[in-house]
Amino acid sequence: MFISPMLLHKSNQPFDSSDYITELKLDGIRLIYSVDKAGKVRLYFRHNNEITSKFPELTSLNIHPGTVLDGELIVSDNAGKPDFEAMMSRFMSSRDKTPVTFAAFDVIEHEGKRVTNLPLLDRKEILADVIPADSSILTRTQFIEGHGEAYFDAIKAQSLEGIVLKRKDSRYEIGKRSHSWLKVINYQYADILVIGCRKKPKDFGWLLQFEDGRYAGIMELGVPAKEKAKVYRAPIINESDDFAYIDPIRCRVKYRNLTKSGLLRIPSFVEWA
């Protein structure tokens, strides 16, 4: 059974509060793990895409019938860090057998009963009963109480994705984006060049280049309308079927990390540089 997951709002900065717990934000794919009353396992992505057949090893984890868990599906690299590109490679290829881990951070149903109205810390206790011991394929996301600022400093030092701050008393709000759960992303920043744009306005995208001339990717998100206009008004110096090229304009962007091919992952506009 699919249940639409609770979503997070963004926070620009971490903070310390005894009203919140702090978790590592895992860089993988959100997964709803459902075991019906007959013991049938079904796996869903957050948009109700059933992907059970892609991960057959997850169908025999000894989770009791009548359980629905929320968590993140990850692949770890040689250093033990979540590797998003490896996760996507495993998902996209039927030949890729890279081991995955389901890291559960919440429980939505337990013993056939919905537990969303219980406070978060009570649900965490239930989750500890559902998953009493961690393994390489199934684990519980660990958390600490408060200390968001120090935790964020620690994950920055390790070049991890970010943290999640959750109110201890928060209920599980099905299908809603809630201010009770906040994510703080460990963004990277760079000055790059905008060298062109897609010709179709409805298919927005700026063509990016590093200052040393290397291709940096395409920026598709986080650009205000007035900033888009600056690029669309720029004189065109060359064209292809898909792109109009302009004299380079320098801007500052934030991004998640560099991909293995050296591109900016999910770049978004910050300011003109």
C-alpha positions as protocol buffer text, in pm:
chain_id: "A"
residue {
  index: 1
  type: MET
  ca { x: 0 y: 0 z: 0 }
}
residue {
  index: 2
  type: PHE
  ca { x: 136 y: 337 z: -101 }
}
residue {
  index: 3
  type: ILE
  ca { x: 122 y: 625 z: 148 }
}
residue {
  index: 4
  type: SER
  ca { x: 235 y: 967 z: 29 }
}
residue {
  index: 5
  type: PRO
  ca { x: 533 y: 1066 z: 245 }
}
residue {
  index: 6
  type: MET
  ca { x: 572 y: 1370 z: 466 }
}
residue {
  index: 7
  type: LEU
  ca { x: 801 y: 1627 z: 304 }
}
residue {
  index: 8
  type: LEU
  ca { x: 1050 y: 1877 z: 441 }
}
residue {
  index: 9
  type: HIS
  ca { x: 1082 y: 2252 z: 424 }
}
residue {
  index: 10
  type: LYS
  ca { x: 1421 y: 2418 z: 383 }
}
residue {
  index: 11
  type: SER
  ca { x: 1611 y: 2603 z: 650 }
}
residue {
  index: 12
  type: ASN
  ca { x: 1898 y: 2827 z: 544 }
}
residue {
  index: 13
  type: GLN
  ca { x: 2091 y: 2767 z: 865 }
}
residue {
  index: 14
  type: PRO
  ca { x: 2118 y: 2493 z: 1127 }
}
residue {
  index: 15
  type: PHE
  ca { x: 2017 y: 2573 z: 1483 }
}
residue {
  index: 16
  type: ASP
  ca { x: 2030 y: 2430 z: 1832 }
}
residue {
  index: 17
  type: SER
  ca { x: 1702 y: 2350 z: 2003 }
}
residue {
  index: 18
  type: SER
  ca { x: 1605 y: 2095 z: 2264 }
}
residue {
  index: 19
  type: ASP
  ca { x: 1268 y: 2069 z: 2088 }
}
residue {
  index: 20
  type: TYR
  ca { x: 1428 y: 1904 z: 1783 }
}
residue {
  index: 21
  type: ILE
  ca { x: 1622 y: 1594 z: 1692 }
}
residue {
  index: 22
  type: THR
  ca { x: 1899 y: 1604 z: 1433 }
}
residue {
  index: 23
  type: GLU
  ca { x: 1957 y: 1338 z: 1166 }
}
residue {
  index: 24
  type: LEU
  ca { x: 2195 y: 1297 z: 877 }
}
residue {
  index: 25
  type: LYS
  ca { x: 2029 y: 1373 z: 543 }
}
residue {
  index: 26
  type: LEU
  ca { x: 2104 y: 1068 z: 333 }
}
residue {
  index: 27
  type: ASP
  ca { x: 2174 y: 1123 z: -37 }
}
residue {
  index: 28
  type: GLY
  ca { x: 1963 y: 854 z: -199 }
}
residue {
  index: 29
  type: ILE
  ca { x: 1606 y: 788 z: -309 }
}
residue {
  index: 30
  type: ARG
  ca { x: 1304 y: 826 z: -79 }
}
residue {
  index: 31
  type: LEU
  ca { x: 1137 y: 489 z: -28 }
}
residue {
  index: 32
  type: ILE
  ca { x: 808 y: 378 z: 125 }
}
residue {
  index: 33
  type: TYR
  ca { x: 845 y: 15 z: 242 }
}
residue {
  index: 34
  type: SER
  ca { x: 506 y: -154 z: 277 }
}
residue {
  index: 35
  type: VAL
  ca { x: 424 y: -501 z: 408 }
}
residue {
  index: 36
  type: ASP
  ca { x: 53 y: -584 z: 388 }
}
residue {
  index: 37
  type: LYS
  ca { x: -134 y: -806 z: 632 }
}
residue {
  index: 38
  type: ALA
  ca { x: -59 y: -1111 z: 418 }
}
residue {
  index: 39
  type: GLY
  ca { x: 315 y: -1038 z: 430 }
}
residue {
  index: 40
  type: LYS
  ca { x: 341 y: -911 z: 70 }
}
residue {
  index: 41
  type: VAL
  ca { x: 617 y: -651 z: 33 }
}
residue {
  index: 42
  type: ARG
  ca { x: 578 y: -355 z: -199 }
}
residue {
  index: 43
  type: LEU
  ca { x: 829 y: -74 z: -251 }
}
residue {
  index: 44
  type: TYR
  ca { x: 732 y: 274 z: -368 }
}
residue {
  index: 45
  type: PHE
  ca { x: 910 y: 594 z: -457 }
}
residue {
  index: 46
  type: ARG
  ca { x: 760 y: 917 z: -325 }
}
residue {
  index: 47
  type: HIS
  ca { x: 547 y: 977 z: -637 }
}
residue {
  index: 48
  type: ASN
  ca { x: 369 y: 639 z: -611 }
}
residue {
  index: 49
  type: ASN
  ca { x: 598 y: 455 z: -852 }
}
residue {
  index: 50
  type: GLU
  ca { x: 613 y: 91 z: -750 }
}
residue {
  index: 51
  type: ILE
  ca { x: 969 y: -39 z: -790 }
}
residue {
  index: 52
  type: THR
  ca { x: 951 y: -370 z: -601 }
}
residue {
  index: 53
  type: SER
  ca { x: 1082 y: -573 z: -894 }
}
residue {
  index: 54
  type: LYS
  ca { x: 1397 y: -360 z: -918 }
}
residue {
  index: 55
  type: PHE
  ca { x: 1513 y: -449 z: -567 }
}
residue {
  index: 56
  type: PRO
  ca { x: 1419 y: -813 z: -503 }
}
residue {
  index: 57
  type: GLU
  ca { x: 1669 y: -839 z: -216 }
}
residue {
  index: 58
  type: LEU
  ca { x: 1450 y: -601 z: -13 }
}
residue {
  index: 59
  type: THR
  ca { x: 1145 y: -828 z: -21 }
}
residue {
  index: 60
  type: SER
  ca { x: 1275 y: -1068 z: 245 }
}
residue {
  index: 61
  type: LEU
  ca { x: 1385 y: -843 z: 530 }
}
residue {
  index: 62
  type: ASN
  ca { x: 1172 y: -1007 z: 797 }
}
residue {
  index: 63
  type: ILE
  ca { x: 958 y: -700 z: 857 }
}
residue {
  index: 64
  type: HIS
  ca { x: 631 y: -800 z: 1023 }
}
residue {
  index: 65
  type: PRO
  ca { x: 305 y: -787 z: 824 }
}
residue {
  index: 66
  type: GLY
  ca { x: 100 y: -469 z: 868 }
}
residue {
  index: 67
  type: THR
  ca { x: 407 y: -242 z: 863 }
}
residue {
  index: 68
  type: VAL
  ca { x: 473 y: 68 z: 653 }
}
residue {
  index: 69
  type: LEU
  ca { x: 812 y: 236 z: 688 }
}
residue {
  index: 70
  type: ASP
  ca { x: 951 y: 561 z: 549 }
}
residue {
  index: 71
  type: GLY
  ca { x: 1318 y: 597 z: 471 }
}
residue {
  index: 72
  type: GLU
  ca { x: 1594 y: 640 z: 217 }
}
residue {
  index: 73
  type: LEU
  ca { x: 1738 y: 385 z: -22 }
}
residue {
  index: 74
  type: ILE
  ca { x: 2113 y: 436 z: -60 }
}
residue {
  index: 75
  type: VAL
  ca { x: 2429 y: 295 z: -210 }
}
residue {
  index: 76
  type: SER
  ca { x: 2748 y: 356 z: -11 }
}
residue {
  index: 77
  type: ASP
  ca { x: 3087 y: 425 z: -165 }
}
residue {
  index: 78
  type: ASN
  ca { x: 3418 y: 279 z: -48 }
}
residue {
  index: 79
  type: ALA
  ca { x: 3436 y: 537 z: 229 }
}
residue {
  index: 80
  type: GLY
  ca { x: 3088 y: 448 z: 354 }
}
residue {
  index: 81
  type: LYS
  ca { x: 2928 y: 769 z: 224 }
}
residue {
  index: 82
  type: PRO
  ca { x: 2601 y: 770 z: 28 }
}
residue {
  index: 83
  type: ASP
  ca { x: 2670 y: 778 z: -346 }
}
residue {
  index: 84
  type: PHE
  ca { x: 2371 y: 922 z: -534 }
}
residue {
  index: 85
  type: GLU
  ca { x: 2508 y: 850 z: -881 }
}
residue {
  index: 86
  type: ALA
  ca { x: 2574 y: 486 z: -789 }
}
residue {
  index: 87
  type: MET
  ca { x: 2221 y: 466 z: -648 }
}
residue {
  index: 88
  type: MET
  ca { x: 2075 y: 595 z: -973 }
}
residue {
  index: 89
  type: SER
  ca { x: 2292 y: 360 z: -1175 }
}
residue {
  index: 90
  type: ARG
  ca { x: 2161 y: 66 z: -973 }
}
residue {
  index: 91
  type: PHE
  ca { x: 1803 y: 185 z: -1025 }
}
residue {
  index: 92
  type: MET
  ca { x: 1836 y: 241 z: -1399 }
}
residue {
  index: 93
  type: SER
  ca { x: 2021 y: -78 z: -1491 }
}
residue {
  index: 94
  type: SER
  ca { x: 1883 y: -430 z: -1455 }
}
residue {
  index: 95
  type: ARG
  ca { x: 2240 y: -560 z: -1481 }
}
residue {
  index: 96
  type: ASP
  ca { x: 2374 y: -349 z: -1196 }
}
residue {
  index: 97
  type: LYS
  ca { x: 2377 y: -557 z: -877 }
}
residue {
  index: 98
  type: THR
  ca { x: 2544 y: -303 z: -649 }
}
residue {
  index: 99
  type: PRO
  ca { x: 2432 y: -364 z: -289 }
}
residue {
  index: 100
  type: VAL
  ca { x: 2174 y: -121 z: -152 }
}
residue {
  index: 101
  type: THR
  ca { x: 2075 y: -27 z: 202 }
}
residue {
  index: 102
  type: PHE
  ca { x: 1730 y: 77 z: 318 }
}
residue {
  index: 103
  type: ALA
  ca { x: 1774 y: 329 z: 599 }
}
residue {
  index: 104
  type: ALA
  ca { x: 1438 y: 369 z: 775 }
}
residue {
  index: 105
  type: PHE
  ca { x: 1374 y: 688 z: 970 }
}
residue {
  index: 106
  type: ASP
  ca { x: 1002 y: 662 z: 1050 }
}
residue {
  index: 107
  type: VAL
  ca { x: 711 y: 421 z: 1083 }
}
residue {
  index: 108
  type: ILE
  ca { x: 368 y: 501 z: 939 }
}
residue {
  index: 109
  type: GLU
  ca { x: 183 y: 178 z: 1019 }
}
residue {
  index: 110
  type: HIS
  ca { x: 262 y: -84 z: 1282 }
}
residue {
  index: 111
  type: GLU
  ca { x: 80 y: -414 z: 1334 }
}
residue {
  index: 112
  type: GLY
  ca { x: -182 y: -301 z: 1084 }
}
residue {
  index: 113
  type: LYS
  ca { x: -256 y: 25 z: 1268 }
}
residue {
  index: 114
  type: ARG
  ca { x: -167 y: 375 z: 1156 }
}
residue {
  index: 115
  type: VAL
  ca { x: 62 y: 548 z: 1407 }
}
residue {
  index: 116
  type: THR
  ca { x: 93 y: 888 z: 1239 }
}
residue {
  index: 117
  type: ASN
  ca { x: -75 y: 1071 z: 1528 }
}
residue {
  index: 118
  type: LEU
  ca { x: 191 y: 962 z: 1775 }
}
residue {
  index: 119
  type: PRO
  ca { x: 476 y: 1205 z: 1851 }
}
residue {
  index: 120
  type: LEU
  ca { x: 796 y: 1146 z: 1657 }
}
residue {
  index: 121
  type: LEU
  ca { x: 994 y: 1012 z: 1953 }
}
residue {
  index: 122
  type: ASP
  ca { x: 722 y: 754 z: 2020 }
}
residue {
  index: 123
  type: ARG
  ca { x: 738 y: 644 z: 1657 }
}
residue {
  index: 124
  type: LYS
  ca { x: 1115 y: 618 z: 1688 }
}
residue {
  index: 125
  type: GLU
  ca { x: 1067 y: 373 z: 1975 }
}
residue {
  index: 126
  type: ILE
  ca { x: 833 y: 163 z: 1761 }
}
residue {
  index: 127
  type: LEU
  ca { x: 1087 y: 174 z: 1479 }
}
residue {
  index: 128
  type: ALA
  ca { x: 1352 y: 41 z: 1716 }
}
residue {
  index: 129
  type: ASP
  ca { x: 1126 y: -257 z: 1786 }
}
residue {
  index: 130
  type: VAL
  ca { x: 1061 y: -313 z: 1415 }
}
residue {
  index: 131
  type: ILE
  ca { x: 1436 y: -298 z: 1336 }
}
residue {
  index: 132
  type: PRO
  ca { x: 1611 y: -413 z: 1655 }
}
residue {
  index: 133
  type: ALA
  ca { x: 1951 y: -454 z: 1490 }
}
residue {
  index: 134
  type: ASP
  ca { x: 2117 y: -291 z: 1191 }
}
residue {
  index: 135
  type: SER
  ca { x: 2254 y: -484 z: 895 }
}
residue {
  index: 136
  type: SER
  ca { x: 2418 y: -397 z: 567 }
}
residue {
  index: 137
  type: ILE
  ca { x: 2081 y: -405 z: 389 }
}
residue {
  index: 138
  type: LEU
  ca { x: 1848 y: -267 z: 660 }
}
residue {
  index: 139
  type: THR
  ca { x: 1923 y: -4 z: 919 }
}
residue {
  index: 140
  type: ARG
  ca { x: 1766 y: 271 z: 1127 }
}
residue {
  index: 141
  type: THR
  ca { x: 1874 y: 631 z: 1077 }
}
residue {
  index: 142
  type: GLN
  ca { x: 2048 y: 743 z: 1394 }
}
residue {
  index: 143
  type: PHE
  ca { x: 1966 y: 1076 z: 1557 }
}
residue {
  index: 144
  type: ILE
  ca { x: 2075 y: 1302 z: 1839 }
}
residue {
  index: 145
  type: GLU
  ca { x: 1871 y: 1550 z: 2040 }
}
residue {
  index: 146
  type: GLY
  ca { x: 1948 y: 1912 z: 1952 }
}
residue {
  index: 147
  type: HIS
  ca { x: 2306 y: 2013 z: 1860 }
}
residue {
  index: 148
  type: GLY
  ca { x: 2210 y: 2100 z: 1503 }
}
residue {
  index: 149
  type: GLU
  ca { x: 2494 y: 2349 z: 1453 }
}
residue {
  index: 150
  type: ALA
  ca { x: 2771 y: 2113 z: 1565 }
}
residue {
  index: 151
  type: TYR
  ca { x: 2622 y: 1826 z: 1364 }
}
residue {
  index: 152
  type: PHE
  ca { x: 2611 y: 2045 z: 1054 }
}
residue {
  index: 153
  type: ASP
  ca { x: 2976 y: 2145 z: 1103 }
}
residue {
  index: 154
  type: ALA
  ca { x: 3064 y: 1775 z: 1126 }
}
residue {
  index: 155
  type: ILE
  ca { x: 2885 y: 1678 z: 806 }
}
residue {
  index: 156
  type: LYS
  ca { x: 3044 y: 1972 z: 619 }
}
residue {
  index: 157
  type: ALA
  ca { x: 3386 y: 1844 z: 722 }
}
residue {
  index: 158
  type: GLN
  ca { x: 3292 y: 1507 z: 570 }
}
residue {
  index: 159
  type: SER
  ca { x: 3140 y: 1663 z: 253 }
}
residue {
  index: 160
  type: LEU
  ca { x: 2802 y: 1501 z: 323 }
}
residue {
  index: 161
  type: GLU
  ca { x: 2469 y: 1626 z: 187 }
}
residue {
  index: 162
  type: GLY
  ca { x: 2317 y: 1793 z: 491 }
}
residue {
  index: 163
  type: ILE
  ca { x: 2109 y: 1742 z: 803 }
}
residue {
  index: 164
  type: VAL
  ca { x: 1742 y: 1714 z: 893 }
}
residue {
  index: 165
  type: LEU
  ca { x: 1593 y: 1884 z: 1198 }
}
residue {
  index: 166
  type: LYS
  ca { x: 1263 y: 1740 z: 1324 }
}
residue {
  index: 167
  type: ARG
  ca { x: 1040 y: 1847 z: 1609 }
}
residue {
  index: 168
  type: LYS
  ca { x: 1034 y: 1577 z: 1876 }
}
residue {
  index: 169
  type: ASP
  ca { x: 657 y: 1606 z: 1910 }
}
residue {
  index: 170
  type: SER
  ca { x: 582 y: 1617 z: 1536 }
}
residue {
  index: 171
  type: ARG
  ca { x: 305 y: 1399 z: 1398 }
}
residue {
  index: 172
  type: TYR
  ca { x: 351 y: 1232 z: 1061 }
}
residue {
  index: 173
  type: GLU
  ca { x: 167 y: 1456 z: 813 }
}
residue {
  index: 174
  type: ILE
  ca { x: 86 y: 1232 z: 518 }
}
residue {
  index: 175
  type: GLY
  ca { x: 146 y: 1394 z: 180 }
}
residue {
  index: 176
  type: LYS
  ca { x: 226 y: 1736 z: 329 }
}
residue {
  index: 177
  type: ARG
  ca { x: 533 y: 1956 z: 332 }
}
residue {
  index: 178
  type: SER
  ca { x: 568 y: 2049 z: 697 }
}
residue {
  index: 179
  type: HIS
  ca { x: 766 y: 2309 z: 889 }
}
residue {
  index: 180
  type: SER
  ca { x: 802 y: 2048 z: 1163 }
}
residue {
  index: 181
  type: TRP
  ca { x: 1070 y: 1882 z: 947 }
}
residue {
  index: 182
  type: LEU
  ca { x: 1349 y: 2102 z: 812 }
}
residue {
  index: 183
  type: LYS
  ca { x: 1641 y: 2021 z: 586 }
}
residue {
  index: 184
  type: VAL
  ca { x: 1967 y: 2213 z: 583 }
}
residue {
  index: 185
  type: ILE
  ca { x: 2167 y: 2142 z: 268 }
}
residue {
  index: 186
  type: ASN
  ca { x: 2546 y: 2158 z: 263 }
}
residue {
  index: 187
  type: TYR
  ca { x: 2564 y: 2364 z: -53 }
}
residue {
  index: 188
  type: GLN
  ca { x: 2887 y: 2430 z: -240 }
}
residue {
  index: 189
  type: TYR
  ca { x: 2941 y: 2766 z: -415 }
}
residue {
  index: 190
  type: ALA
  ca { x: 3124 y: 2866 z: -731 }
}
residue {
  index: 191
  type: ASP
  ca { x: 3157 y: 3150 z: -978 }
}
residue {
  index: 192
  type: ILE
  ca { x: 3080 y: 3021 z: -1327 }
}
residue {
  index: 193
  type: LEU
  ca { x: 2991 y: 3155 z: -1671 }
}
residue {
  index: 194
  type: VAL
  ca { x: 2653 y: 3152 z: -1841 }
}
residue {
  index: 195
  type: ILE
  ca { x: 2733 y: 3103 z: -2209 }
}
residue {
  index: 196
  type: GLY
  ca { x: 2391 y: 3032 z: -2355 }
}
residue {
  index: 197
  type: CYS
  ca { x: 2030 y: 2931 z: -2304 }
}
residue {
  index: 198
  type: ARG
  ca { x: 1779 y: 2689 z: -2445 }
}
residue {
  index: 199
  type: LYS
  ca { x: 1578 y: 2841 z: -2725 }
}
residue {
  index: 200
  type: LYS
  ca { x: 1241 y: 2721 z: -2597 }
}
residue {
  index: 201
  type: PRO
  ca { x: 1135 y: 2939 z: -2300 }
}
residue {
  index: 202
  type: LYS
  ca { x: 907 y: 2664 z: -2167 }
}
residue {
  index: 203
  type: ASP
  ca { x: 1210 y: 2434 z: -2154 }
}
residue {
  index: 204
  type: PHE
  ca { x: 1423 y: 2667 z: -1945 }
}
residue {
  index: 205
  type: GLY
  ca { x: 1795 y: 2605 z: -1910 }
}
residue {
  index: 206
  type: TRP
  ca { x: 2117 y: 2804 z: -1898 }
}
residue {
  index: 207
  type: LEU
  ca { x: 2431 y: 2653 z: -2045 }
}
residue {
  index: 208
  type: LEU
  ca { x: 2716 y: 2677 z: -1791 }
}
residue {
  index: 209
  type: GLN
  ca { x: 3092 y: 2682 z: -1824 }
}
residue {
  index: 210
  type: PHE
  ca { x: 3373 y: 2690 z: -1571 }
}
residue {
  index: 211
  type: GLU
  ca { x: 3611 y: 2982 z: -1599 }
}
residue {
  index: 212
  type: ASP
  ca { x: 3881 y: 2750 z: -1736 }
}
residue {
  index: 213
  type: GLY
  ca { x: 3657 y: 2662 z: -2030 }
}
residue {
  index: 214
  type: ARG
  ca { x: 3525 y: 2325 z: -1911 }
}
residue {
  index: 215
  type: TYR
  ca { x: 3158 y: 2243 z: -1954 }
}
residue {
  index: 216
  type: ALA
  ca { x: 2977 y: 2278 z: -1619 }
}
residue {
  index: 217
  type: GLY
  ca { x: 2626 y: 2158 z: -1699 }
}
residue {
  index: 218
  type: ILE
  ca { x: 2283 y: 2319 z: -1734 }
}
residue {
  index: 219
  type: MET
  ca { x: 2106 y: 2528 z: -1471 }
}
residue {
  index: 220
  type: GLU
  ca { x: 1731 y: 2462 z: -1474 }
}
residue {
  index: 221
  type: LEU
  ca { x: 1620 y: 2568 z: -1126 }
}
residue {
  index: 222
  type: GLY
  ca { x: 1629 y: 2858 z: -885 }
}
residue {
  index: 223
  type: VAL
  ca { x: 1654 y: 3149 z: -1130 }
}
residue {
  index: 224
  type: PRO
  ca { x: 1425 y: 3451 z: -1066 }
}
residue {
  index: 225
  type: ALA
  ca { x: 1232 y: 3586 z: -1364 }
}
residue {
  index: 226
  type: LYS
  ca { x: 1421 y: 3916 z: -1376 }
}
residue {
  index: 227
  type: GLU
  ca { x: 1753 y: 3732 z: -1389 }
}
residue {
  index: 228
  type: LYS
  ca { x: 1627 y: 3510 z: -1670 }
}
residue {
  index: 229
  type: ALA
  ca { x: 1545 y: 3826 z: -1865 }
}
residue {
  index: 230
  type: LYS
  ca { x: 1907 y: 3946 z: -1847 }
}
residue {
  index: 231
  type: VAL
  ca { x: 2028 y: 3640 z: -2034 }
}
residue {
  index: 232
  type: TYR
  ca { x: 1742 y: 3636 z: -2284 }
}
residue {
  index: 233
  type: ARG
  ca { x: 1814 y: 4002 z: -2368 }
}
residue {
  index: 234
  type: ALA
  ca { x: 2186 y: 3938 z: -2426 }
}
residue {
  index: 235
  type: PRO
  ca { x: 2309 y: 3959 z: -2788 }
}
residue {
  index: 236
  type: ILE
  ca { x: 2331 y: 3618 z: -2956 }
}
residue {
  index: 237
  type: ILE
  ca { x: 2674 y: 3538 z: -3099 }
}
residue {
  index: 238
  type: ASN
  ca { x: 2603 y: 3186 z: -3226 }
}
residue {
  index: 239
  type: GLU
  ca { x: 2326 y: 2928 z: -3241 }
}
residue {
  index: 240
  type: SER
  ca { x: 2264 y: 2556 z: -3258 }
}
residue {
  index: 241
  type: ASP
  ca { x: 1937 y: 2369 z: -3297 }
}
residue {
  index: 242
  type: ASP
  ca { x: 1873 y: 2380 z: -2923 }
}
residue {
  index: 243
  type: PHE
  ca { x: 2080 y: 2666 z: -2781 }
}
residue {
  index: 244
  type: ALA
  ca { x: 2143 y: 3034 z: -2837 }
}
residue {
  index: 245
  type: TYR
  ca { x: 2499 y: 3130 z: -2736 }
}
residue {
  index: 246
  type: ILE
  ca { x: 2591 y: 3465 z: -2580 }
}
residue {
  index: 247
  type: ASP
  ca { x: 2901 y: 3643 z: -2458 }
}
residue {
  index: 248
  type: PRO
  ca { x: 2974 y: 3483 z: -2119 }
}
residue {
  index: 249
  type: ILE
  ca { x: 2811 y: 3640 z: -1813 }
}
residue {
  index: 250
  type: ARG
  ca { x: 2964 y: 3554 z: -1476 }
}
residue {
  index: 251
  type: CYS
  ca { x: 2736 y: 3451 z: -1191 }
}
residue {
  index: 252
  type: ARG
  ca { x: 2759 y: 3280 z: -856 }
}
residue {
  index: 253
  type: VAL
  ca { x: 2576 y: 2951 z: -812 }
}
residue {
  index: 254
  type: LYS
  ca { x: 2517 y: 2702 z: -535 }
}
residue {
  index: 255
  type: TYR
  ca { x: 2513 y: 2329 z: -603 }
}
residue {
  index: 256
  type: ARG
  ca { x: 2506 y: 1994 z: -420 }
}
residue {
  index: 257
  type: ASN
  ca { x: 2840 y: 1856 z: -539 }
}
residue {
  index: 258
  type: LEU
  ca { x: 3041 y: 1781 z: -851 }
}
residue {
  index: 259
  type: THR
  ca { x: 2930 y: 1471 z: -1036 }
}
residue {
  index: 260
  type: LYS
  ca { x: 3182 y: 1202 z: -1128 }
}
residue {
  index: 261
  type: SER
  ca { x: 3202 y: 1359 z: -1474 }
}
residue {
  index: 262
  type: GLY
  ca { x: 3287 y: 1697 z: -1319 }
}
residue {
  index: 263
  type: LEU
  ca { x: 2952 y: 1873 z: -1366 }
}
residue {
  index: 264
  type: LEU
  ca { x: 2763 y: 2086 z: -1115 }
}
residue {
  index: 265
  type: ARG
  ca { x: 2485 y: 1882 z: -955 }
}
residue {
  index: 266
  type: ILE
  ca { x: 2156 y: 2076 z: -929 }
}
residue {
  index: 267
  type: PRO
  ca { x: 2306 y: 2425 z: -972 }
}
residue {
  index: 268
  type: SER
  ca { x: 2088 y: 2722 z: -882 }
}
residue {
  index: 269
  type: PHE
  ca { x: 2138 y: 3098 z: -917 }
}
residue {
  index: 270
  type: VAL
  ca { x: 2268 y: 3305 z: -624 }
}
residue {
  index: 271
  type: GLU
  ca { x: 2375 y: 3641 z: -774 }
}
residue {
  index: 272
  type: TRP
  ca { x: 2561 y: 3803 z: -1058 }
}
residue {
  index: 273
  type: ALA
  ca { x: 2933 y: 3800 z: -989 }
}
